[in-house]
């Protein structure tokens, strides 16, 4: 869980995850085939960062298990890993949402 939370603690990576979770909202599905995922070039253009910077951020998300990719020739198409997102949501619900506050002994 630490890897997932650390990966999402960066604003660029958090934005990338939002974009990949909702690719048709953030990328032109009429112009690009998003059914295979989103290519690095589109993510780079949207983020306004260099290709190496985007690749580094995607590698961190991949190492955390948050994204999957399909390689086609020299192209990589990325998509959100729904299983990891589900695990994160369950962790947050169990540990933050459903927990009752610990009562302070001084109260």
Beta strands, then each sheet from edge to edge (+ up, - down):
strand 1: 38-39
strand 2: 67-72
strand 3: 75-80
sheet 1: 1+ 3- 2+
end
